[in-house]
Amino acid sequence: MPRTSKRKSAPPNSSSVTSPEGRSVSIKAKTKGMEKIDRLFNSYANNSLGMIDPDGIEALCSDLGVDYTDVRILMLAWKLKAERQGYFTQDEWRTGLKALGVDSLSKLKKALPELENEVGKSSNYEDFYSYAFRYCLTEEKQKSVDIESICELLNLVLGAQFHPQVDLLIEYLKVQSDYKVINLDQWMNFLRFCKEQISFPDLENYDASQAWPLILDNFVEWMREKHS
Amino acid sequence: MGQMVRYEDDFEADMLEDTGAYYSRKASSWIEDDSCPDYMLKSEECLKKERDRVSHYLHSSSETKLLEKVQHELLVMYANRLLEKEHSGCRALLRDDKLEDLSRMYRLYCKIPRGLDPVANIFKQHITAEGTALVEQAEDAASNQASNAPGVQEQDLISKIIKLHNKYIVYVTRCFQNHTLFHKKVPHELLVMYANRLLEKEHSGCRALLRDDKLEDLSSKYWLYCKIPQGLDPVANIFKQHITAEGTALVEQAEDAASNQASNAPGVQEQVLIRKIIELHDKYMEYVTRCFQNHTLFHKALKEAFEVFCNKTVSGSSSAELLATFCDNILKKGGSEKLSDEAIEETLEKVVKLFAYISDKDLFAEFYRKKLARRLLFDRSANDDHERSILTKLKEQCGGQFTSKMEGMVTDLTLARENQASFEDYLRNNPAAHPGIDLTVTVLTTGFWPSYKSFDLNLPAEMVKCVEVFKGFYETETKHRKLTWIYSLGTCHINGKFEEKTIELIVSTYQAAVLLLFNASDRLSYSEIMAQLNLTHDDLVRLLHSLACAKYKILSKEPNTKTISQSDYFEFNSKFTDKLRRIKIPLPPVDERKKVVEDVDKDRRYAIDAAIVRIMKSRKVLGHQQLVSECVEQLSRMFKPDIKAIKKRMEDLITRDYLERDKDNPNLFRYLA
């Protein structure tokens, strides 16, 4: 299997460590640590695929005591830098869990709140937010996501923090007919819109002559009509 | 070298304080006793003396501090009292034209921060008062005046105002050293304000003169106001408002008339409107040349006024469409305008002038092109020279690219005639190839002509042969060209062998195809006809209606209702007859407006894309607003792009990776090579 061969060709090495005793110890420690991680991986992985598939993830969620659709799973995917929605490869698993500093299920469970904090930091948040969108691009060369999914994603990602804005935005997205899909630029601007403290719900300080995407201009118009 | 500490702390500080106290005492007594000019003289003297003292006895570093102290005590502390002295203060000096004293005042106060503000204010108030007094004088005199010399008072007033203006300009240069504070205060705005009051006078003001067409009076107004700096601005403004109001009224009239009109004369009101707008333009152009000496301000006013109402819609038709229809009427045979060649040329000139005011020039081009196509293809053009003439004029206005397609169309027709001649030669030389029917084919260059949908019409056998024969001929002439047949544009002459007599029917190719079906069958249902010809429902209904329910009933329909339904049956109406031997069965054209607007919108999207890419390619990085405004400017020659449309295209270009938004500044865009 390609994965195992990769493993063989790139053994965990610690060539930077000088003392021979230290070297053997750290290799051992690393191998041991990696072993646990790998074992955890294998317990969820689909053996014929060599990676964790949606079923595996669902099982993981249930073991973590977290809902399949919980935003924390998305955060975990972000931490793992998972490329394909619904799947975790072994490399991603390893890198991610190492970065989290966990190698067991219980440790992973404990690490979740910390992960939330980490994501919440403004320097990471934009990255996570943009990741959330890209995670939905399941087809090759796909650039946009359908409205339904975007609404769900908005709720998941921004719903807690920007509740009123998100609710209204989702309402608008569902009634409008100009756009059937949303692209990354529009998605990023939703965040900007929420962060930029546009006064709600009158939206008085929104300036349509600025470079806001048209969909937000239309949203503001719709809001203003609603409230007049 | 040594430091100044001893000097400053032990000597200078005290000296300054004592000096201050000294002048404070002096000032408080002088201000009571002396007139403003005298006080100022004394102040000037004091300052001079202190300067001398410094140069003789003191260290130079003391000069600024000392003078500031003196100024403060003498001039700043008592500024108000000084300037406002009743009989000798600033106002009095102005009143009595004491230029020397005013100069001194300026010299003294210009060194003090914000010292000139009160002086400038008094200056402005004084001039305003004098000017207002003049105006009121003139108004009184005018109301007492006999009404047969109304303009005299005004002329008088204007010349007095100009004198006032010149007098105070002298003050500004001589006393106030051309300081900007005083230049602003010399009331350019005030003069214009007076001008406005006069111009807005209800019965003799500018509006009244325009309303009553008093060209001579307007002319004299022009000469009067052109002497006042910026005095012509209000006049031009009133001119513009007047024209805009008249033009808008015309448009509204036409809109009302059109909605009340009987539906069998559509478009008449709109054509009348264009005529009236042309007349309006001529009228006010004359004003610009005769009364306003061709001054650019008035040309601009005229242009802006026309741009306002020339872009209004009348009963659903845009002005671009109306203008194109107007041209069509002039250029086609039997058009509503029966004019001499000269008159036509003149009218076309004027139309092109109006065209300059229309913002949706590309829309006009598309409508014009469609109508031109119909004129050319159905041989309805009255005069080839006129066709070319208007195209030349449009080319002068808008450049060759605008008219290149249309010119191509006109040329195509000429070439087509030559081609037809060759085809006829070919047939003569190959009699076996002859299809048995007289056939005329017009070959059009696709790029020039509007796009036409070509249907897979099932041609009658006779016509199929024609098509084959021509194809054979064409391939001998040119290889590598593809012929697409547009049957919707064809005409057919068919002999209808009716019981009473044979009548030649001039019909469209589609109509002919329907009729020829009845050579093989006596009676056909709607669905049978549809199946045999392979047309859409819309087209078929139109066709059958023209043959069975219109003026000439070539086919009889069962049931004999006025509209076509899918369950109808049709038969050849052998009982049909008419006093003429040859009749034309018209097929009402499909409303092309919707398609034209769609096509133009599509082209506009490409144009906006191209403009954005062009701009970004050269600038590399550009802010949102700038990009939008440059885009609008670049495209303004053809149309006025909607800001939303530009935004939408930008988003599309972002998705297609031509542009990206800057990471840090969301209002900035970057070109992606």
Interface residues (C-beta under 8 A of the other chain):
Chain A: K143 S144 N183 D185 Q186 M188 N189 R192 S209 Q210 A211 P213 L214 D217
Chain B: H624 Q625 V628 I643 K644 K647 K648 E651 I654 T655 R661 P666 N667 L668 F669
